[in-house]
Amino acid sequence: MLVMTAIITNKKIAFISVHLRKNKSIQSLLPIKSLPMNILITGANRGIGLEMVRQAQQQGWRVFACCRNPHNADSLFNIARLSNGQISVHIADMLELATLQALSYELRNEAIDILVNNAGVYGPDKNRFGNVDVAGWLQTFQVNSIAPLKMVEAFIEQLNMGQRKVVACMSSKMGSMADNGYGNSYIYRSSKAALNAVVKSLSIDLKEQGIISVALHPGWVKTDMGGPNAEISTTECVQQLLGHINALTPADSGRFIDIDGSDIPW
């Protein structure tokens, strides 16, 4: 697997990120320039992750773009070919935790300013009371809840080498207990609630190391998961998410942040 990764990373990609200053009123957010940083993104081959790649190129960041199967990531590689080496593509399979350790070893000398745990799945259709796919539930838990923690564990040294020291985990309002007014969706809801618990514990356990850990709700986004009838495009979503990430301070660690910058109740 290491040999395969080394070959893949010879194809470089330029990474982009547009940043917005954090503001309680999302309408007042405006793009700003930020200092060059190193960012690692999982699930970078499509949807929100791919849009992060597109926008980050404008900022000239060094990006480590990770996905389960780079050989099928045509859109990502198309961006990579025009990047002049600012982005490299790597294997990070959330169902094969050994790939996370292998990637960490490969990037052992690289500082990581921002780690974005973006990879995630909705899980199987059998997701309602009386008809829950248990095997699919366990698999979804590994991708959405366990793997993000293992990513942070694998890259703790690289995060400590970075300047920003940010861990941003893509969560969902569906993981909020207080916001659950419709029931059902047991698998996805519980996996994101578990992720939120992971983020909160990280904010406590890594506080003395100066690492900021947050959970982010991206909104209802027009992706494969969100569908065509969703409220916002990936472009709008990523502009706002990167704005919030760029403005984080240690006081924000442990927050569950909505797309408009407000706090979501657990």
C-alpha positions as CSV (number, residue, x, y, z in Angstrom):
1,M,0.0,0.0,0.0
2,L,2.9,2.4,0.7
3,V,4.3,1.8,-2.7
4,M,1.0,2.6,-4.3
5,T,0.7,5.8,-2.3
6,A,4.2,6.9,-3.3
7,I,3.3,6.5,-6.9
8,I,0.0,8.4,-6.6
9,T,1.6,11.3,-4.8
10,N,3.9,12.0,-7.8
11,K,0.8,13.5,-9.4
12,K,0.5,16.9,-7.8
13,I,-2.5,19.1,-7.2
14,A,-2.9,22.7,-6.4
15,F,-5.1,23.4,-3.4
16,I,-7.3,26.4,-2.9
17,S,-9.1,28.0,-0.1
18,V,-11.1,31.2,0.1
19,H,-11.4,32.5,3.6
20,L,-14.0,34.6,5.2
21,R,-13.8,36.4,8.5
22,K,-16.0,34.9,11.2
23,N,-19.1,37.0,11.7
24,K,-22.4,36.2,13.5
25,S,-24.2,37.5,10.4
26,I,-23.3,35.3,7.5
27,Q,-24.4,37.9,5.0
28,S,-21.6,40.1,6.1
29,L,-18.8,37.6,5.4
30,L,-16.4,38.7,2.8
31,P,-13.4,36.8,1.2
32,I,-10.0,37.6,2.7
33,K,-6.5,36.4,2.1
34,S,-4.7,34.3,4.6
35,L,-1.2,33.2,5.2
36,P,-0.1,30.0,3.3
37,M,-0.7,26.9,5.4
38,N,-0.6,23.1,5.1
39,I,-4.1,21.5,5.1
40,L,-5.0,17.8,5.0
41,I,-8.5,16.9,3.8
42,T,-10.2,13.5,3.8
43,G,-12.9,12.7,1.3
44,A,-11.3,15.2,-1.2
45,N,-12.4,13.5,-4.4
46,R,-16.0,14.9,-4.6
47,G,-18.6,17.2,-3.1
48,I,-17.5,19.5,-0.3
49,G,-14.0,18.1,-0.1
50,L,-13.4,18.6,-3.8
51,E,-14.7,22.2,-3.6
52,M,-12.3,22.8,-0.8
53,V,-9.5,21.8,-3.2
54,R,-10.8,24.2,-5.8
55,Q,-11.1,27.2,-3.5
56,A,-7.9,26.6,-1.7
57,Q,-5.8,27.0,-4.9
58,Q,-6.6,30.7,-4.9
59,Q,-4.8,31.0,-1.5
60,G,-1.8,29.0,-2.6
61,W,-2.0,26.6,0.3
62,R,-0.1,23.3,0.4
63,V,-2.8,20.6,0.4
64,F,-2.7,16.9,1.1
65,A,-5.9,15.7,-0.6
66,C,-7.0,12.2,0.6
67,C,-9.6,9.8,-0.6
68,R,-10.4,6.1,-0.5
69,N,-9.6,5.3,-4.1
70,P,-7.4,7.9,-5.9
71,H,-7.5,5.9,-9.1
72,N,-11.2,6.8,-9.5
73,A,-10.7,10.5,-8.5
74,D,-10.7,11.9,-12.0
75,S,-12.0,15.4,-11.0
76,L,-9.3,15.7,-8.3
77,F,-6.5,14.7,-10.7
78,N,-7.7,17.1,-13.3
79,I,-7.3,19.9,-10.8
80,A,-3.9,18.4,-9.8
81,R,-2.4,18.6,-13.2
82,L,-2.7,22.4,-13.2
83,S,-1.5,22.9,-9.6
84,N,2.3,23.2,-10.1
85,G,2.8,20.7,-7.2
86,Q,0.8,22.5,-4.5
87,I,-1.4,19.5,-3.9
88,S,-0.6,15.8,-3.6
89,V,-3.2,13.0,-3.7
90,H,-3.0,10.2,-1.1
91,I,-4.9,7.1,0.0
92,A,-6.9,7.4,3.2
93,D,-9.5,4.7,3.5
94,M,-11.7,5.1,6.6
95,L,-12.6,1.4,6.4
96,E,-8.9,0.4,6.4
97,L,-7.4,2.1,9.3
98,A,-3.9,0.9,8.4
99,T,-3.9,3.3,5.5
100,L,-4.1,6.2,7.9
101,Q,-1.0,5.1,9.7
102,A,0.7,4.5,6.4
103,L,-0.1,8.0,5.3
104,S,1.1,9.5,8.6
105,Y,4.4,7.7,8.1
106,E,4.7,9.0,4.6
107,L,4.0,12.6,5.8
108,R,6.0,12.3,9.0
109,N,8.1,15.3,8.2
110,E,5.2,17.6,7.1
111,A,3.6,20.1,9.4
112,I,-0.2,20.1,9.3
113,D,-1.9,23.4,10.1
114,I,-5.4,22.2,9.5
115,L,-6.8,18.7,9.5
116,V,-10.3,18.4,7.9
117,N,-12.1,15.2,8.7
118,N,-14.5,15.5,5.8
119,A,-15.0,11.9,4.7
120,G,-18.3,10.5,5.6
121,V,-21.3,8.3,4.5
122,Y,-25.0,8.4,5.2
123,G,-25.2,4.6,5.6
124,P,-27.7,2.0,4.4
125,D,-31.3,2.7,3.5
126,K,-32.5,0.3,6.2
127,N,-32.4,3.1,8.8
128,R,-35.8,3.1,10.4
129,F,-37.3,1.6,13.6
130,G,-37.9,-2.1,13.1
131,N,-35.7,-2.2,10.0
132,V,-32.1,-1.2,10.8
133,D,-29.1,-2.7,9.0
134,V,-26.8,-3.6,11.9
135,A,-23.8,-4.5,9.8
136,G,-24.2,-1.2,7.9
137,W,-24.6,0.7,11.1
138,L,-21.2,-0.6,12.4
139,Q,-19.6,0.3,9.1
140,T,-21.0,3.8,9.1
141,F,-19.8,4.2,12.7
142,Q,-16.3,3.3,11.6
143,V,-16.3,5.9,8.8
144,N,-18.1,8.7,10.5
145,S,-17.1,8.3,14.2
146,I,-14.1,6.1,14.7
147,A,-11.9,7.0,11.7
148,P,-11.9,10.8,12.5
149,L,-10.4,10.1,15.9
150,K,-7.9,7.7,14.4
151,M,-6.9,10.4,11.9
152,V,-6.2,12.8,14.8
153,E,-4.2,10.2,16.7
154,A,-2.2,9.3,13.5
155,F,-1.4,13.0,12.8
156,I,-0.9,14.4,16.3
157,E,2.8,15.0,15.7
158,Q,2.3,16.7,12.4
159,L,-0.4,18.9,14.0
160,N,2.0,19.9,16.7
161,M,4.5,20.9,14.1
162,G,1.9,23.2,12.5
163,Q,1.2,26.9,13.3
164,R,-2.7,26.8,13.4
165,K,-3.2,23.4,15.0
166,V,-6.9,23.0,13.9
167,V,-9.0,19.8,13.7
168,A,-12.2,20.4,11.9
169,C,-14.7,17.5,11.7
170,M,-17.6,17.6,9.3
171,S,-20.7,16.8,11.4
172,S,-24.4,17.4,10.9
173,K,-27.3,18.9,12.7
174,M,-28.8,15.4,12.5
175,G,-26.3,14.5,15.2
176,S,-27.8,17.1,17.6
177,M,-30.1,15.6,20.3
178,A,-31.9,18.9,20.8
179,D,-32.5,19.4,17.0
180,N,-34.0,15.9,16.5
181,G,-37.7,16.6,15.9
182,Y,-38.4,13.9,13.3
183,G,-36.9,10.7,14.6
184,N,-35.8,7.8,12.3
185,S,-32.3,7.9,10.6
186,Y,-30.9,6.0,13.5
187,I,-27.6,5.1,11.8
188,Y,-26.6,8.5,10.5
189,R,-27.9,10.4,13.5
190,S,-26.1,8.2,16.0
191,S,-22.8,8.2,14.0
192,K,-22.7,12.0,13.9
193,A,-23.7,12.3,17.6
194,A,-20.8,10.0,18.4
195,L,-18.5,12.2,16.2
196,N,-19.6,15.3,18.2
197,A,-18.7,13.5,21.5
198,V,-15.3,12.7,20.0
199,V,-14.8,16.4,19.1
200,K,-15.7,17.5,22.6
201,S,-13.3,15.1,24.2
202,L,-10.5,16.1,21.8
203,S,-11.1,19.7,22.8
204,I,-10.4,18.8,26.4
205,D,-7.6,16.2,25.9
206,L,-5.6,18.3,23.4
207,K,-6.1,21.7,25.0
208,E,-2.7,21.8,26.6
209,Q,-1.1,21.2,23.2
210,G,-2.9,24.2,21.8
211,I,-4.9,22.2,19.3
212,I,-8.4,23.5,18.4
213,S,-11.1,20.9,17.7
214,V,-14.5,21.8,16.3
215,A,-17.5,20.1,14.8
216,L,-19.0,21.8,11.7
217,H,-22.5,21.6,10.2
218,P,-22.1,22.3,6.4
219,G,-25.8,23.0,5.9
220,W,-28.0,21.2,3.4
221,V,-25.7,21.1,0.4
222,K,-26.2,20.1,-3.2
223,T,-23.9,17.0,-3.2
224,D,-24.5,13.3,-3.9
225,M,-25.7,12.9,-0.3
226,G,-27.7,16.2,-0.1
227,G,-29.4,15.8,-3.5
228,P,-30.3,18.4,-6.1
229,N,-33.0,20.0,-4.0
230,A,-30.7,21.1,-1.2
231,E,-30.5,24.7,-0.1
232,I,-26.9,25.8,-1.0
233,S,-24.2,24.9,-3.5
234,T,-20.8,23.4,-2.5
235,T,-19.2,26.8,-3.5
236,E,-21.3,28.7,-1.0
237,C,-20.8,26.0,1.7
238,V,-17.1,25.9,1.4
239,Q,-16.7,29.7,1.4
240,Q,-18.5,29.8,4.7
241,L,-16.8,26.8,6.2
242,L,-13.3,27.9,5.4
243,G,-14.2,31.4,6.7
244,H,-15.1,29.8,10.1
245,I,-12.0,27.6,10.1
246,N,-9.7,30.5,9.3
247,A,-11.1,32.6,12.1
248,L,-11.0,29.9,14.9
249,T,-9.2,30.8,18.2
250,P,-8.5,28.5,21.2
251,A,-11.7,29.8,22.8
252,D,-13.7,28.1,20.0
253,S,-12.4,24.6,20.7
254,G,-15.2,22.2,21.5
255,R,-17.9,24.1,19.6
256,F,-20.5,22.6,17.3
257,I,-20.7,25.3,14.7
258,D,-23.6,25.9,12.2
259,I,-23.0,27.1,8.7
260,D,-24.0,30.6,9.7
261,G,-21.3,30.7,12.5
262,S,-23.8,30.2,15.4
263,D,-23.6,27.4,18.0
264,I,-25.8,24.3,17.5
265,P,-27.1,22.7,20.8
266,W,-25.7,19.3,21.4
